[in-house]
């Protein structure tokens, strides 16, 4: 399937690389989608080259323009290497790395187009305020196209896990995969009454999303084979066979399963096993998994429980200055050219650690609540500030676990870093409250430092 606006994309790449004359014409013809699978012996005539030899020389010069030695060049492209592989290397780099970046940048709205979006609303892939965090998006979009891929997104609440998951699924769909998004928070508690009931819910909902009639009874025999084998058989012999192309399956809020230890101890190893089966059976290479879970749930896990820990792990960082300035621009704040306003952006990042949701709350307050910058920062770590609800949620979580509250108290009462018992440090970091520098724990940001210093 031809990527949307591919022709426009390669023209802009040609402009960016300053390709002119015959080199530009050769590039546009050779990397046109309809010519991807054509041999050079056909393409040179389409490109109206003087001869096949002339065409080959021009292609060598072209590869030099994109080589790994050039600024922003293709890291794997060595124009001095022999063989025909250079075209494929450059094509895949353009398709899997540069095109997603271009597509993301091209959807950015112009100044004044920003709509009022509720801060609690999930940011969709095509939303004007979805801010990419390179190279996370491009790396994940490249990884999801690999056979048997498994990508695991973990972060505290409201860091952008769902938005990234849907970005990856959209890219997979654009590259000839079927996609299914399944939010485990959508399952009512009764579905977790037994492993068998949960797995049947799991398979039935994926079937429905694929437009297939659930045929569970034809492949399921809990008594004879067990629920795990029945579930695997249903996936392997029905779902993956029926769709006959890769399935990108996104499981959001996987932490819901952690709440049910009897189900988690079988379901999570099952996903790991399916991922590993791609090494043994070709059909399992067509299952590409993207899972997302909140790390805050780890504070409720028993010491002998371990969260799902396999596949390509993605941790979501906070926004940096450039990303905050882009987001501010959507709100109508032109801070990029003003040193004083840039300093406020830096102070805001220091206050909230660049946390995307907390940055949005601040910009919402500035844009729609007529709050001054000075007042916002002054009241940020207080009960009456814009982050009061967020801070009270963390405070309540700490109160339910005295050892975590005591650990956080040690962190905020000490000017330098403090070494905590490993499980305490792990859980506080999972909540997003601390950073670990070596063995030393430090407050994640000024917001938590000042609030908990006053309230613990």
C-alpha positions in Angstrom: 0.0 0.0 0.0 1.4 3.3 -1.0 2.2 5.6 1.9 -0.1 8.6 2.0 1.5 11.7 0.3 4.6 9.7 -0.6 5.3 11.8 -3.7 5.0 15.0 -1.8 7.4 13.6 0.8 10.2 12.6 -1.6 10.0 16.0 -3.2 10.5 17.7 0.1 13.4 15.3 0.8 14.9 16.3 -2.5 14.6 19.9 -1.5 16.1 19.3 2.0 19.1 17.5 0.4 19.5 20.3 -2.1 19.2 17.8 -5.0 19.2 19.7 -8.4 19.0 18.9 -12.1 19.5 15.3 -13.1 20.2 14.1 -9.6 16.9 15.4 -8.5 15.1 13.8 -11.4 16.8 10.4 -10.9 15.9 10.5 -7.2 12.2 11.2 -7.8 11.9 8.5 -10.3 13.9 5.8 -8.5 12.2 6.3 -5.2 8.7 6.7 -6.5 6.5 4.0 -4.9 5.5 2.4 -8.2 9.2 1.9 -9.0 10.3 0.3 -5.7 10.3 -3.2 -7.0 11.6 -2.5 -10.5 15.2 -3.4 -11.4 17.7 -0.6 -12.4 17.6 -2.0 -15.9 14.0 -0.7 -16.2 14.3 2.4 -14.1 17.1 4.0 -16.0 14.9 4.4 -19.1 12.0 5.8 -17.0 14.5 8.3 -15.6 15.5 9.2 -19.1 19.2 8.7 -18.4 21.6 8.8 -21.3 22.6 5.1 -20.7 22.5 2.4 -18.1 26.1 3.2 -17.2 25.4 6.9 -16.9 22.4 6.0 -14.6 24.6 3.9 -12.4 27.2 6.7 -12.0 24.4 9.2 -11.1 23.0 6.7 -8.5 26.4 6.4 -6.9 26.6 10.2 -6.7 23.1 10.2 -5.2 24.0 7.7 -2.5 26.9 9.9 -1.6 24.4 12.7 -0.9 22.6 10.5 1.7 25.6 8.6 3.1 26.3 8.1 6.7 29.1 10.7 6.4 26.7 13.5 5.5 24.8 15.5 8.2 21.5 13.9 8.8 22.4 11.1 6.4 21.3 7.4 6.5 23.4 5.8 9.3 23.7 2.4 7.5 24.4 3.7 4.0 28.0 3.4 2.8 28.2 4.5 -0.9 31.6 2.7 -1.2 30.1 -0.7 -0.5 29.6 -3.1 -3.5 26.4 -4.7 -4.6 22.8 -3.6 -5.1 21.8 -3.3 -1.4 22.3 0.4 -1.2 18.9 1.2 -2.8 17.1 -1.0 -0.3 18.9 0.5 2.7 18.1 4.0 1.6 14.5 3.2 0.7 13.8 1.5 4.0 15.4 4.4 5.9 13.3 6.9 4.0 10.1 4.8 4.5 10.6 3.7 8.2 12.5 6.6 9.7 12.2 9.8 7.6 8.6 9.4 6.4 7.0 9.0 9.9 9.0 12.1 11.1 7.9 14.1 8.1 4.3 12.9 8.4 4.3 14.0 12.1 5.8 17.4 11.3 3.5 18.0 8.4 0.4 17.6 10.5 1.5 20.4 12.9 -1.1 23.2 12.7 -0.3 26.8 12.0 -0.5 29.5 14.7 -4.0 30.2 15.8 -5.5 26.8 14.8 -5.3 25.3 18.3 -8.7 24.1 19.6 -9.6 23.9 23.2 -9.0 20.3 24.2 -10.0 19.0 27.6 -6.9 18.1 29.6 -8.4 14.8 30.6 -8.9 13.8 27.0 -6.5 11.3 25.4 -4.4 12.9 22.7 -5.1 11.2 19.4 -2.4 10.5 16.8 -3.7 13.2 14.5 -4.3 15.7 17.3 -2.7 19.1 16.8 -1.1 18.9 20.3 0.5 15.4 19.9 4.1 16.2 20.5 6.6 13.6 19.3 9.6 12.7 21.4 12.3 11.6 18.9 13.6 9.1 18.3 10.9 7.1 20.3 8.2 7.3 17.6 10.4 6.5 14.6 12.2 3.7 16.5 8.9 2.1 17.6 7.3 2.5 14.1 10.3 0.7 12.6 10.2 -2.0 15.2 6.5 -2.9 14.8 7.1 -3.9 11.2 9.5 -6.6 12.2 8.3 -10.2 12.5 7.1 -11.2 15.9 7.7 -7.7 17.3 6.8 -6.9 20.9 7.0 -3.3 22.2 6.3 -2.5 25.8 5.5 1.1 26.8 5.7 1.8 30.6 5.3 5.1 32.4 3.4 6.7 35.2 -0.1 8.0 34.6 -0.8 10.6 31.9 2.7 10.5 30.3 1.3 9.7 26.8 1.4 5.9 26.7 -2.0 5.5 24.9 -1.1 8.2 22.3 2.2 6.5 21.5 0.5 3.1 21.3 -2.0 4.4 18.8 0.7 6.2 16.8 2.5 2.8 16.4 -0.7 1.0 15.5 -1.6 3.7 12.9 1.9 3.2 11.3 1.5 -0.5 11.2 -1.9 -0.2 9.5 -0.4 2.2 6.9 2.1 -0.6 6.2 -0.4 -3.3 5.4 -1.0 -4.7 8.9 -4.4 -5.2 10.5 -4.6 -3.3 13.7 -6.6 -4.0 16.8 -6.7 -1.7 19.9 -7.9 -3.4 23.1 -8.3 -1.4 26.3 -8.3 -3.8 29.2 -10.1 -1.2 31.3 -13.1 -1.9 29.1 -13.6 -5.3 30.7 -16.0 -5.4 33.6 -14.8 -7.1 36.8 -16.8 -10.3 36.1 -14.6 -11.1 33.1 -11.7 -11.5 35.6 -13.5 -14.2 37.6 -11.5 -16.9 36.0 -8.6 -17.3 33.5 -10.9 -19.1 31.1 -13.6 -16.4 31.1 -11.0 -13.7 30.7 -9.3 -15.4 27.7 -12.6 -16.0 26.0 -13.4 -12.3 26.5 -10.0 -11.5 25.1 -10.4 -13.6 22.0 -14.0 -12.6 21.3 -13.2 -8.9 21.4 -10.2 -9.2 19.1 -12.4 -11.3 16.7 -15.0 -8.5 16.7 -12.5 -5.8 16.1 -11.2 -7.8 13.1 -14.7 -8.1 11.7 -14.7 -11.9 12.2 -17.4 -14.0 13.8 -16.2 -15.4 17.1 -15.8 -19.2 16.6 -14.6 -20.0 20.1 -16.4 -23.2 20.6 -14.9 -24.7 17.5 -11.3 -24.3 18.9 -11.9 -24.3 22.7 -11.9 -27.1 25.1 -11.0 -26.0 28.6 -11.4 -29.4 30.2 -9.4 -31.4 27.7 -6.6 -29.0 26.6 -6.9 -26.1 29.1 -7.6 -22.4 28.6 -4.0 -21.4 27.5 -3.7 -24.0 24.8 -7.3 -23.3 23.6 -6.5 -19.6 23.4 -3.3 -20.3 21.5 -5.1 -22.6 19.1 -7.8 -20.1 18.4 -5.2 -17.4 17.6 -3.0 -19.6 15.5 -5.6 -21.7 13.6 -8.4 -19.1 13.3 -7.5 -15.5 13.7 -4.0 -15.4 12.2 -5.0 -17.8 9.4 -8.1 -15.8 8.5 -6.6 -12.4 8.2 -3.5 -13.8 6.3 -1.4 -10.7 7.0 0.4 -9.3 10.1 -1.8 -8.3 13.0 -0.7 -5.3 15.1 -2.4 -5.9 18.5 -2.3 -3.0 21.0 -3.1 -3.9 24.6 -3.7 -0.7 26.6 -3.8 -0.6 30.4 -2.2 -4.0 30.8 -1.8 -3.1 34.5 -5.5 -4.0 34.9 -4.4 -7.6 34.8 -1.8 -7.1 37.5 -4.8 -6.6 39.9 -5.8 -10.3 39.4 -2.8 -12.4 40.4 -4.3 -15.7 39.4 -4.9 -14.4 35.9 -1.7 -12.4 35.6 0.6 -15.4 36.4 -0.8 -17.3 33.3 -1.7 -14.5 30.9 1.6 -12.6 31.0 3.8 -15.7 30.4 1.3 -16.6 27.6 2.1 -13.3 25.8 5.8 -13.9 26.3 5.4 -17.4 24.9 3.5 -16.2 21.8 6.3 -13.7 21.2 8.9 -16.4 21.4 6.9 -18.7 19.1 7.8 -16.4 16.2 11.2 -18.1 16.3 9.6 -21.5 15.8 6.5 -21.1 13.7 6.3 -18.7 10.8 2.6 -17.8 11.4 3.4 -16.3 14.8 5.7 -13.8 13.1 2.5 -12.2 12.0 1.6 -11.2 15.5 3.0 -7.8 16.4 2.3 -6.8 20.0 2.3 -3.3 21.5 1.4 -3.2 25.2 1.2 -0.2 27.6 0.9 -0.2 31.3 1.1 2.3 34.1 4.0 1.8 36.5 2.1 3.3 39.4 0.3 0.0 39.9 3.6 -1.5 41.0 3.1 0.0 44.5 0.2 -2.5 45.0 2.0 -5.6 43.9 3.3 -8.1 46.4 7.1 -8.5 46.6 6.9 -11.9 44.8 4.9 -10.5 41.9 6.9 -9.2 38.9 5.3 -7.1 36.2 5.5 -8.1 32.5 9.2 -7.7 31.5 9.9 -8.8 28.0 10.3 -7.3 24.5 11.5 -3.8 23.5 11.0 -1.6 26.5 10.1 2.1 25.9 10.3 4.6 28.8 8.6 8.0 28.2 10.6 11.0 29.2 9.2 14.4 30.1 9.1 17.2 27.5 12.3 19.2 26.9 12.4 22.9 26.2 11.8 22.6 22.4 8.8 20.4 23.0 7.3 22.7 25.6 7.8 25.7 23.2 6.0 23.9 20.4 3.1 23.0 22.7 3.0 26.6 24.0 2.8 27.9 20.4 -0.4 25.8 19.9 -1.9 27.7 22.8 -1.0 31.0 21.1 2.1 31.7 23.2 5.0 32.8 21.1 7.9 32.2 23.5 10.6 31.0 21.2 12.0 34.5 20.5 11.6 36.0 24.0 14.3 35.2 26.5 12.2 36.1 29.5 9.3 33.8 28.3 11.8 31.0 27.5 13.0 31.3 31.1 9.5 30.7 32.3 9.3 27.6 30.1 12.5 26.4 31.7 11.2 27.1 35.2 8.0 25.3 34.4 10.0 22.2 33.2 12.1 22.3 36.4 8.9 22.6 38.4 7.1 19.6 36.8 9.9 17.6 35.3 8.5 18.2 31.8 5.5 15.9 32.6 3.3 16.3 29.5 0.0 16.4 31.4 1.2 18.8 34.0 2.7 21.1 31.3 -0.7 21.1 29.6 -2.5 22.0 32.8 -0.2 25.0 33.2 -0.8 26.1 29.6 -4.5 25.7 30.0 -4.4 27.8 33.2 -2.4 30.6 31.4 -4.6 30.5 28.3 -8.1 30.1 29.7 -8.1 30.9 33.4 -6.2 34.2 33.3 -3.6 32.9 35.8 -0.3 34.8 35.7 3.0 33.0 35.2 4.3 34.2 38.6 1.2 33.0 40.5 1.2 29.7 38.7 4.7 28.8 39.7 4.3 30.2 43.2 1.2 28.2 44.0 2.1 25.1 42.0 3.3 23.0 45.0 0.3 24.0 47.2 -3.1 22.5 47.9 -4.8 25.4 46.2 -2.6 25.4 43.1 -3.5 24.0 39.7 -1.8 20.7 40.7 -3.7 20.2 43.9 -5.7 17.2 42.7 -2.6 15.5 41.2 -0.6 16.0 44.3 -3.3 14.7 46.6 -3.6 11.5 44.6 0.1 10.9 45.1 -0.2 11.8 48.8 -3.1 9.3 49.2 -1.0 6.6 47.5 1.9 7.2 49.9 -0.5 7.2 52.9 -1.6 3.7 52.0 2.0 2.5 52.1 3.8 3.8 55.2 7.2 2.5 54.1 6.9 4.4 50.8 5.8 7.6 52.7 8.9 7.2 54.9 11.2 6.7 51.9 9.8 9.8 50.2 10.2 11.8 53.4 13.9 10.8 53.5 14.3 11.9 49.9 12.8 15.4 50.3 14.3 16.1 53.7 17.8 15.5 52.5 19.7 18.2 50.5 21.8 15.5 48.7 20.7 12.2 47.4 19.8 9.4 49.7 20.1 5.6 49.3 16.8 3.7 49.8 16.0 0.1 50.2 15.8 -1.3 46.6 12.1 -2.2 46.5 11.2 1.2 48.0 13.3 3.0 45.4 11.8 1.0 42.6 8.3 1.7 43.6 8.8 5.5 44.2 10.5 5.7 40.8 7.7 3.8 39.2 5.3 6.4 40.6 7.3 9.1 39.0 8.2 10.7 42.3 12.0 10.2 42.3 14.9 9.8 39.9 17.7 7.4 40.6 21.2 8.6 39.9 23.3 5.5 40.6 22.0 4.3 44.0 21.0 7.8 45.1 17.3 8.9 45.1 16.4 12.5 44.3 13.0 14.2 43.9 11.8 14.0 40.3 11.0 17.7 40.2 10.5 20.7 42.4 6.8 20.2 42.5 7.2 16.9 44.5 10.2 18.1 46.4 8.4 21.2 47.8 4.9 19.6 48.3 6.1 16.5 50.1 8.7 18.5 52.1 5.7 20.4 53.6 3.3 17.5 53.9 5.2 14.5 55.0 
